[in-house]
Amino acid sequence: MDFARLIEARRSTRAFSERPVESGKLARLLEAARWSPSCSNRQPWRFVVVSKDDESRAAFEDALDAGNGWAKRAPLLVVSGGSGANLLEVETRDYLLHDAGLALMSLVYRAFDVGLIAHPMAGWKEQPMRAALSLPDDFHPIAVTAIGYPGSPDDLDEATRKKDDKPRTRRPIGDSVFAGRWGVPHPAVLPGPPERFFETAIPIRFSDIDAMGHVNNALTLTLLEQGRMAFYVEVVGVRRIEDIDFVIAESSCRYKAPILLHDTVRLRLHISDVSRSSFRFRYLMFDPDDGRVFTEAETVQVVYDFAAGRPKAVSSEFLEKVGPFIGG
Ligand SMILES: Cc1cc2nc3c(=O)[nH]c(=O)nc-3n(C[C@H](O)[C@H](O)[C@H](O)COP(=O)(O)O)c2cc1C
């Protein structure tokens, strides 16, 4: 999943399915943690993964606070922390738990990336947990993370369901990030939406429909291409194929609903990022009558000098033409 989308999608929800987590998926999470940065590459993190079949599971669950009872449904409970054998001090600063936290964050994001939930918790009692899992004295546990597939909110008690229904909130950036010196709020603000979105109709032809009765996923990418070309003709003013000076370096599609033959489909696109020699289109395919979203997608275009065989800078002429379509 695109990392910006992953950041948006990650949430500490509490409804877990009892479906077991495949060992290959768990391995990917642990591998993400393994490649985390750490002070002097000391890798102080340690994880104890406890599944439903482990003998220690019942005693471990007893160490959870009552308010975290929902976590017992999760197929995996993972204790993480830092091992004191690697105590990491620079001057007076101890990086042990800091680096254990970085590794947990990598694991959490990778979990969402592969369709799992990972919910860290501080609500547990240390001594019974140490006893349940035979933790050594020089290991400093700091979090227990419930990991599993998303389940149904109907399996939660009402109080817990209400917690999950609350919208996510954060302080404004300027309350936590200072510019130049302590106390001066950083003015960072996300770019607003573009002044204009480009829209075009995408007629669905009989031959676009596959044996499953809908537009095949692979074909969806060609529908994006149709929209992109319409943008190049209408906004950039391209008339000849030789004037198209980009290659697609990356495409990602999120399928939200099937497109059927009778559907009316519109494609909306804008440019969300511009770098030195590339820019990103964001697309939405939707039904203009009822607002149903069929597909969300992104492509990264690298502007290319075909004669020289290498990327070239995005031109100011192009930026001037597409300016109203650039936004967050
Ligand atoms: C170290 C840590 C401890 C947490 N402890 C608990 C907990 O004991 N129980 C719980 O329900 N959520 C717990 N959470 C989840 C937070 O409440 C949650 O991350 C926060 O409200 C932000 O919501 P979000 O993760 O959905 O963005 C914990 C999160 C972290 C990082």
Ligand as a Chemical Component Dictionary entry (heavy atoms), coordinates in Angstrom:
data_LIG
# 
_chem_comp.id                   LIG 
_chem_comp.type                 NON-POLYMER 
_chem_comp.pdbx_formal_charge   0 
_chem_comp.three_letter_code    LIG 
# 
loop_
_chem_comp_atom.comp_id 
_chem_comp_atom.atom_id 
_chem_comp_atom.alt_atom_id 
_chem_comp_atom.type_symbol 
_chem_comp_atom.charge 
_chem_comp_atom.model_Cartn_x 
_chem_comp_atom.model_Cartn_y 
_chem_comp_atom.model_Cartn_z 
_chem_comp_atom.pdbx_ordinal 
LIG C1  C1  C 0 2.270  2.651  24.043 1  
LIG C2  C2  C 0 0.781  2.613  23.776 2  
LIG C3  C3  C 0 -0.072 2.152  24.742 3  
LIG C4  C4  C 0 -1.457 2.046  24.489 4  
LIG N1  N1  N 0 -2.264 1.462  25.433 5  
LIG C5  C5  C 0 -3.546 1.178  25.117 6  
LIG C6  C6  C 0 -4.349 0.400  25.990 7  
LIG O1  O1  O 0 -3.895 -0.088 27.019 8  
LIG N2  N2  N 0 -5.627 0.153  25.619 9  
LIG C7  C7  C 0 -6.173 0.642  24.452 10 
LIG O2  O2  O 0 -7.340 0.367  24.183 11 
LIG N3  N3  N 0 -5.423 1.370  23.588 12 
LIG C8  C8  C 0 -4.122 1.647  23.890 13 
LIG N4  N4  N 0 -3.332 2.334  22.994 14 
LIG C9  C9  C 0 -3.906 2.859  21.744 15 
LIG C10 C10 C 0 -4.064 4.377  21.825 16 
LIG O3  O3  O 0 -5.163 4.702  22.621 17 
LIG C11 C11 C 0 -4.198 4.913  20.395 18 
LIG O4  O4  O 0 -2.993 4.678  19.701 19 
LIG C12 C12 C 0 -4.492 6.415  20.380 20 
LIG O5  O5  O 0 -5.761 6.677  20.933 21 
LIG C13 C13 C 0 -4.481 6.957  18.952 22 
LIG O6  O6  O 0 -5.408 6.269  18.149 23 
LIG P1  P1  P 0 -4.971 5.539  16.788 24 
LIG O7  O7  O 0 -3.843 4.586  17.116 25 
LIG O8  O8  O 0 -6.207 4.822  16.319 26 
LIG O9  O9  O 0 -4.508 6.609  15.849 27 
LIG C14 C14 C 0 -1.972 2.474  23.243 28 
LIG C15 C15 C 0 -1.088 2.977  22.267 29 
LIG C16 C16 C 0 0.264  3.028  22.510 30 
LIG C17 C17 C 0 1.195  3.516  21.423 31 
# 
loop_
_chem_comp_bond.comp_id 
_chem_comp_bond.atom_id_1 
_chem_comp_bond.atom_id_2 
_chem_comp_bond.value_order 
_chem_comp_bond.pdbx_ordinal 
LIG C1  C2  SING 1  
LIG C2  C3  SING 2  
LIG C2  C16 DOUB 3  
LIG C3  C4  DOUB 4  
LIG C4  N1  SING 5  
LIG C4  C14 SING 6  
LIG N1  C5  DOUB 7  
LIG C5  C6  SING 8  
LIG C5  C8  SING 9  
LIG C6  O1  DOUB 10 
LIG C6  N2  SING 11 
LIG N2  C7  SING 12 
LIG C7  O2  DOUB 13 
LIG C7  N3  SING 14 
LIG N3  C8  DOUB 15 
LIG C8  N4  SING 16 
LIG N4  C9  SING 17 
LIG N4  C14 SING 18 
LIG C9  C10 SING 19 
LIG C10 O3  SING 20 
LIG C10 C11 SING 21 
LIG C11 O4  SING 22 
LIG C11 C12 SING 23 
LIG C12 O5  SING 24 
LIG C12 C13 SING 25 
LIG C13 O6  SING 26 
LIG O6  P1  SING 27 
LIG P1  O7  DOUB 28 
LIG P1  O8  SING 29 
LIG P1  O9  SING 30 
LIG C14 C15 DOUB 31 
LIG C15 C16 SING 32 
LIG C16 C17 SING 33 
# 
